[in-house]
Amino acid sequence: MGFFEGLKDHYGRLKFFINGQWLESESEDVFLDTDPGKGEPIAEVPIATEAEVDYAVQSAYEAFKVWRDVPFRDRADYISRLRAKFEEHREILAKVLSLDHGRAIRDSRGTIERCMENIESALGAMYSVYKGEYVQQLAQGIDCYLLWEPVGVFLIITPGNIPMHAWSSFVPYALACGCTVVVSPSWQCPLASEAVTRICEEAGLPKGVVNLVHIGKKFELNHRIIRDPRIAGVGFIGSSRVGKAIYELCGQLGKRASVNGNGKNHIVVAPDADLDRAVEYLLRGCFGMSGQRCLGSDNVVVIGDIYEELKERFVEAAKRMRVGYGLFEETEMGPMTTQENRERVLRFIETGIKEGAKLILDGRGIRVEGYEKGYYLGPTIFEDVSPDMEIAKEESFGPVANLIRANSLDEAIEWINTKTNYGHSACLITQSGKLARKFIKECEVGNVGINLGIPQPYAFFPLGSKRESAFGIAKSRFDSVKLFLDPKTVTVRWV
């Protein structure tokens, strides 16, 4: 049975994809990939040897010499076929993602849509950026023009929470620009990363253009790849702690980096908000993907005397959320991706209790019948949270919401800008254009949402971030063409 012919209970020992071939690893060092909804293994994953990592880099390096010179229209045809293969296999891709990550199948289907949008955006980048600029007779007898040239081989490091979406935020753009890649996915979702690599194979991409190796938790292997002189730069989405170390290493080596890290996102509810819709936004923003979404929010800042009514509605709606196995159509919230992630969120909840926050909805005791080994947590809500508490400053990355009272929008904006080191996103729920305009202008974050719980921009907009949420010369998605292309200015005089 081919990979895309149906969902399996177990995928055996995963392989690496290097130089256009699926290869058995020689490594005896392995880890198990689990179905988080069942807590059972679904694949055995070898951790690459140094020789296998070097082979992947060499394959990408040799492929770059050819791929960079593939005619523009031919390269666009490859990207188009990539989009078509995502369309053809969209349902099985969504199921593999839910199986590997745990998220509700409805969220996975939305992710595949976002991936296809990114591929479309990469095609748009080819036509709008790659064409360059030309000025005739800039001076007497002189013409000047700008060329964009592909930079080289890039290491793409994808996270466990959005393995496919993060892949599509870098890889199609790199390929469209004429670069080649070595993909090093998170140990948390290796099967999802294999699925998108098999899409590349089906699309007929030339050998060596896309390579896949698994490193597990041996993060020093990523640093080894970065230090390799054949590597031009890095695209990374993950934690700010790891990302900052990668950014510093790239700086020391004079290499390019696009690093996207943590956030501590806020949803502010203004006194004039439509409370029915506000609750819908809060459920998606705080508990969608079990709180493991980059643009999800922990802090719910409520302004004025609507606090008690909003709290009551929010808690009751959260209690009604259907927590269950991700592949079931009725599931609204699946498990945490790994047991390690679940335990981390449990420690976060304990921290909130010790800090004096009041736990008004406790999701720790939830049980899903028939799936008792799964890594489940229910929606969890704190109140009496101060902006100075650790739980209000650091990301839970789980289904935890903090209710915080504010006296004014000015106070809420000040907290967003000063009480955390991160500047990823913030949302405002209001019916006032005046308040919305003020919020958009004054919030020092990269992504602002008005009457949304998740401020997810379309793929041809960059996923902006500020402060310690991002480092480097470019954000992901459309803006990453600045990562993968080098400008060359040509000045010509014909006498």
C-alpha positions in Angstrom: 0.0 0.0 0.0 1.4 3.4 -0.9 1.7 6.2 1.7 -1.3 8.1 0.4 -3.6 5.1 -0.1 -5.0 5.1 3.4 -4.2 5.7 7.1 -2.3 3.0 8.9 -2.0 2.0 12.5 1.7 1.8 12.2 4.3 3.0 9.7 7.2 0.9 10.7 10.7 2.4 10.7 10.9 5.7 9.0 13.5 6.4 6.3 15.5 9.5 5.3 14.9 11.1 1.9 18.3 12.1 0.5 19.3 12.7 -3.1 15.9 11.6 -4.4 15.8 8.3 -2.6 14.2 6.9 0.5 17.1 5.4 2.5 17.3 3.1 5.5 19.4 4.7 8.2 22.4 2.9 9.5 21.7 4.4 12.9 20.9 2.2 15.9 19.8 5.3 17.9 16.0 5.5 17.5 13.0 7.1 19.2 9.3 6.2 19.0 6.7 8.5 17.4 3.4 8.1 19.2 -0.3 8.7 18.4 -1.0 11.3 21.1 -4.7 10.4 21.2 -3.9 6.8 22.1 -0.5 7.1 23.6 0.7 4.3 21.4 3.7 4.1 19.0 2.9 4.7 15.3 6.5 4.7 14.0 10.1 4.0 14.9 12.4 6.9 13.9 16.2 6.6 13.5 18.4 9.5 14.5 20.7 10.4 11.7 24.4 9.7 11.9 26.9 12.5 11.2 27.7 10.8 7.9 24.0 10.7 6.9 23.6 14.4 7.7 26.7 15.2 5.6 25.3 13.2 2.7 22.1 15.2 2.9 23.9 18.5 2.8 26.2 17.3 -0.1 23.1 16.2 -2.1 21.4 19.6 -1.6 24.7 21.3 -2.5 25.1 19.4 -5.7 21.4 19.8 -6.6 21.7 23.6 -6.1 24.2 23.9 -8.9 21.6 22.5 -11.3 18.3 23.7 -9.8 19.4 27.4 -9.7 19.7 27.3 -13.5 16.4 25.5 -14.2 14.4 27.9 -16.5 12.0 30.1 -14.7 8.9 28.6 -16.2 10.0 25.1 -15.6 10.6 25.8 -12.0 7.2 27.3 -11.7 5.7 24.1 -13.2 7.3 22.1 -10.4 5.8 24.4 -7.8 2.4 24.1 -9.5 2.6 20.3 -9.4 3.5 20.5 -5.7 0.2 22.5 -5.2 -1.7 19.9 -7.3 -0.4 17.0 -5.2 -1.5 18.7 -2.0 -4.9 19.1 -3.5 -5.0 15.5 -4.6 -4.0 14.1 -1.2 -5.5 16.8 1.0 -7.7 14.5 3.1 -5.1 11.9 3.8 -2.6 14.6 4.6 -5.1 16.1 7.1 -5.6 12.6 8.7 -1.9 12.0 9.0 -1.5 15.4 10.7 -4.2 14.6 13.2 -2.8 11.1 13.8 0.7 12.5 14.4 -0.1 15.8 16.1 -3.4 15.0 17.8 -5.3 18.1 16.7 -9.0 17.9 15.7 -9.4 16.9 12.0 -11.3 20.1 11.3 -8.1 22.0 12.3 -5.9 19.7 10.2 -8.1 20.4 7.1 -7.6 24.1 7.7 -3.8 23.5 7.9 -3.7 21.8 4.5 -5.6 24.9 3.1 -2.9 27.1 4.6 -0.2 25.0 3.0 -1.7 25.3 -0.4 -2.0 29.0 0.1 1.7 29.2 0.8 2.5 27.3 -2.4 0.3 29.7 -4.4 2.1 32.6 -2.7 5.5 31.1 -3.5 4.4 31.2 -7.2 3.3 34.8 -6.8 6.7 35.6 -5.3 8.4 34.2 -8.4 6.5 36.5 -10.7 6.4 39.6 -8.6 10.0 39.6 -7.1 12.2 37.5 -9.2 11.7 39.5 -12.3 14.0 42.3 -11.0 14.1 45.9 -12.2 15.5 47.9 -15.1 16.2 51.5 -15.7 17.3 52.6 -19.2 19.5 55.8 -19.8 20.0 56.2 -16.1 22.9 58.5 -17.1 24.2 59.3 -20.5 24.7 56.0 -22.3 24.3 54.0 -19.1 21.6 51.4 -18.2 21.2 49.9 -14.8 19.3 46.8 -13.8 18.8 44.6 -10.7 19.0 40.8 -10.7 17.9 38.5 -7.9 20.0 35.4 -7.6 19.4 32.3 -5.4 21.6 32.1 -2.4 22.2 28.4 -1.9 21.4 25.5 0.4 19.2 26.1 3.5 18.5 24.2 6.6 14.8 24.3 7.4 13.9 23.4 11.0 10.2 22.8 11.6 8.4 22.7 15.0 6.2 20.0 16.5 3.1 22.1 16.7 2.8 23.1 13.0 5.0 20.6 11.1 3.3 21.0 7.8 2.4 24.7 7.9 5.9 25.6 9.0 7.3 23.5 6.2 5.1 25.3 3.7 6.2 28.7 5.2 9.7 28.1 4.0 10.2 25.2 1.5 8.1 26.3 -1.4 9.6 29.8 -1.3 13.1 28.4 -1.2 12.4 26.2 -4.2 10.7 29.0 -6.1 13.8 31.2 -5.6 16.1 28.5 -6.9 17.5 27.3 -3.5 17.6 23.7 -2.2 16.9 22.5 1.3 17.7 20.0 4.0 14.6 19.6 6.3 15.2 18.8 10.0 11.8 18.3 11.6 10.9 18.2 15.3 10.9 14.9 17.0 7.3 15.5 18.0 5.8 15.0 14.5 8.2 13.1 12.2 5.4 11.3 10.3 3.8 14.6 9.2 7.1 15.7 7.8 7.5 12.5 5.9 4.1 13.0 4.4 5.0 16.4 2.9 8.3 15.1 1.6 6.5 12.3 -0.2 4.4 15.0 -1.8 7.7 16.5 -3.2 8.6 13.1 -4.5 5.2 12.7 -6.3 5.5 16.1 -7.7 8.7 14.9 -9.5 11.2 17.4 -8.0 14.7 16.7 -9.2 16.9 14.6 -6.8 18.6 16.5 -4.0 16.4 19.6 -4.2 14.5 18.5 -1.0 16.2 16.3 1.6 14.8 15.0 4.9 16.7 13.7 7.9 15.6 13.1 11.5 17.8 14.2 14.4 15.4 13.5 17.4 16.6 15.5 20.4 20.3 15.5 19.2 20.1 19.3 18.5 23.8 19.5 18.1 23.3 17.9 14.7 21.4 21.0 13.6 24.4 23.1 14.7 26.7 20.8 12.8 24.6 21.4 9.6 24.7 25.2 10.2 28.4 25.2 10.6 28.9 23.3 7.3 30.3 25.8 4.7 27.9 24.4 2.1 24.9 25.8 4.1 23.9 29.4 3.3 21.3 29.9 6.0 18.5 28.7 8.2 14.7 28.9 8.4 13.5 28.1 11.9 10.2 28.1 13.8 10.3 26.9 17.4 11.1 28.2 20.8 12.8 31.6 21.3 15.5 30.0 23.5 16.6 27.6 20.8 16.0 30.1 18.0 18.2 32.7 19.7 21.1 30.3 20.0 20.7 29.4 16.3 20.6 33.1 15.4 23.7 33.9 17.4 25.5 31.0 15.7 24.5 32.2 12.2 25.7 35.7 13.2 29.1 34.3 14.2 29.3 32.4 10.9 28.0 35.2 8.7 25.0 33.2 7.6 21.4 34.2 6.9 18.7 33.3 9.4 14.9 33.7 9.7 14.0 32.7 13.3 10.5 32.6 14.6 10.1 32.0 18.4 7.6 32.1 21.3 4.8 34.5 21.9 2.7 35.5 24.8 -0.4 36.6 23.0 -3.4 38.6 24.3 -7.0 38.9 23.5 -8.5 42.2 24.8 -12.2 42.4 25.2 -13.5 46.0 25.1 -16.7 47.1 27.1 -18.7 47.4 23.8 -17.9 43.9 22.6 -20.5 41.5 21.3 -20.2 38.9 24.1 -21.6 36.0 22.1 -19.1 36.4 19.4 -16.4 37.3 21.9 -16.8 33.8 23.5 -16.5 32.1 20.1 -13.2 34.0 19.5 -11.9 33.1 22.9 -12.6 29.4 22.5 -10.7 29.3 19.2 -7.9 31.6 20.3 -7.3 30.0 23.7 -8.2 26.3 23.2 -7.9 25.7 19.4 -5.3 23.0 18.7 -5.2 22.4 22.4 -3.5 25.7 22.9 -0.5 24.7 20.8 -1.0 27.3 18.1 1.6 30.0 17.5 -1.1 32.6 17.2 -3.2 31.3 20.0 -3.6 33.4 23.2 -3.1 32.8 26.9 -4.1 36.1 28.3 -7.7 37.4 28.1 -7.8 41.0 29.2 -11.3 42.2 30.0 -11.9 46.0 30.3 -14.6 47.4 32.5 -17.8 46.0 34.1 -18.5 43.3 31.5 -16.0 41.0 33.3 -18.4 38.9 35.3 -20.8 38.2 32.5 -18.0 37.4 30.1 -16.4 35.1 32.6 -19.6 33.2 33.2 -20.2 32.7 29.5 -16.6 31.8 28.7 -16.4 29.2 31.4 -19.7 27.5 30.5 -18.8 27.4 26.8 -15.4 25.9 27.6 -17.0 23.2 29.7 -19.1 22.2 26.7 -16.1 21.8 24.4 -15.9 18.3 23.0 -12.4 16.9 23.9 -11.6 13.7 22.2 -9.6 11.7 19.6 -8.5 14.0 16.8 -9.7 11.9 13.9 -13.3 12.0 15.1 -15.4 14.5 13.3 -17.2 15.7 16.4 -13.9 16.5 18.3 -13.3 20.2 18.9 -10.1 19.8 20.9 -7.6 16.9 20.8 -4.8 15.9 23.1 -1.4 17.5 23.7 1.1 16.3 21.1 3.4 14.5 23.5 3.4 13.4 27.1 6.3 15.7 27.7 4.2 18.7 26.5 1.3 17.6 28.7 3.6 17.4 31.8 5.0 20.9 31.0 1.5 22.4 30.9 0.7 20.6 34.2 3.7 22.3 35.8 2.5 25.7 34.3 -0.9 25.2 36.0 0.8 24.4 39.3 2.9 27.6 38.9 -0.3 29.6 38.5 -1.8 28.1 41.7 1.4 28.8 43.7 1.3 32.4 42.4 -2.2 32.9 43.8 -4.2 32.8 40.7 -7.7 31.2 41.1 -8.4 28.1 39.1 -12.0 28.4 38.0 -12.0 25.6 35.4 -9.6 22.7 35.9 -8.9 20.6 32.8 -6.4 18.3 34.5 -8.8 15.5 35.4 -10.4 15.0 32.0 -10.7 11.5 30.7 -11.6 10.4 27.2 -13.4 7.0 27.3 -11.5 4.3 25.4 -8.5 6.6 25.0 -7.2 6.6 28.6 -3.5 6.5 27.5 -3.8 9.6 25.4 -2.2 12.9 26.4 -5.4 14.8 27.1 -6.0 18.1 29.0 -9.3 19.9 29.1 -9.8 23.7 28.9 -8.3 25.4 31.9 -9.1 28.9 33.1 -7.5 31.1 35.8 -8.8 34.3 37.2 -7.4 36.9 39.6 -4.3 36.9 37.4 -1.9 39.8 37.6 0.2 40.9 34.6 3.2 40.5 36.8 2.7 36.8 37.4 4.9 34.3 35.6 1.8 32.7 34.0 0.9 36.0 32.5 4.4 36.6 31.0 5.5 33.1 29.7 3.7 31.0 27.1 1.8 28.0 28.4 1.5 26.4 25.0 -1.4 24.5 26.2 -5.2 24.9 26.8 -4.8 27.5 29.6 -6.4 30.9 29.6 -5.8 33.7 32.1 -8.5 36.2 32.9 -7.1 39.6 33.7 -9.1 42.7 34.6 -8.1 46.1 33.1 -9.4 49.6 33.7 -8.8 50.9 30.2 -7.5 50.1 26.7 -4.4 52.1 27.5 -3.7 49.9 30.4 -4.2 46.7 28.3 -1.9 48.0 25.6 0.8 49.0 28.2 0.8 45.4 29.5 1.1 43.9 26.0 4.0 46.2 25.3 5.9 46.0 28.6 5.0 43.0 30.7 6.4 40.3 28.4 9.5 39.9 26.3 7.5 38.7 23.3 5.7 40.6 20.5 4.0 38.0 18.4 0.3 38.9 18.3 -2.6 40.6 20.0 -6.3 40.8 19.3 -9.1 43.3 20.2 -12.8 42.5 20.3 -14.8 45.7 19.9 -17.4 47.4 17.8 -15.5 50.7 17.9 -13.4 51.8 15.0 -11.7 54.4 17.2 -10.6 51.8 19.7 -9.5 49.4 16.9 -7.4 52.1 15.2 -5.7 53.0 18.5 -5.0 49.3 19.2 -3.5 48.6 15.7 -1.3 51.7 16.0 0.0 51.3 19.5 0.4 47.6 20.0 4.1 46.6 19.6 3.4 43.2 18.1 3.8 41.8 14.6 0.3 40.5 14.1 -2.9 42.3 15.1 -6.4 41.0 15.0 -9.7 42.9 15.3 -12.7 40.8 16.2 -10.7 37.6 15.8 -9.2 35.0 18.2 -6.5 34.0 15.8 -4.9 36.8 13.7 -3.7 34.5 10.9 -2.8 36.6 7.8 -3.0 35.2 4.3 0.2 33.6 3.0 1.3 36.6 0.9 1.6 38.7 4.0 4.6 37.9 6.3 4.0 36.4 9.7 5.5 39.4 11.5 6.8 39.3 15.1 8.7 41.7 17.3 11.1 41.6 20.3 12.1 38.1 21.3 9.4 36.4 19.1 11.6 36.7 16.0 15.2 37.2 15.0 16.8 37.6 11.6 16.6 39.3 8.2 13.1 38.0 7.2 10.0 36.5 8.5 8.5 33.3 7.1 6.2 33.0 4.1 6.2 35.6 1.3 8.7 37.8 3.0 11.2 34.9 3.1 12.2 35.6 -0.5 14.5 38.1 1.1 16.1 35.2 2.9 16.6 33.1 -0.2 17.6 35.7 -2.8 20.6 37.9 -3.2 20.4 41.2 -5.2 23.0 41.9 -7.9 23.0 45.3 -9.5 24.5 45.6 -13.0 25.5 48.9 -14.5 26.2 48.9 -18.3 27.7 51.4 -20.6 27.8 50.7 -24.4 30.0 53.2 -26.2 
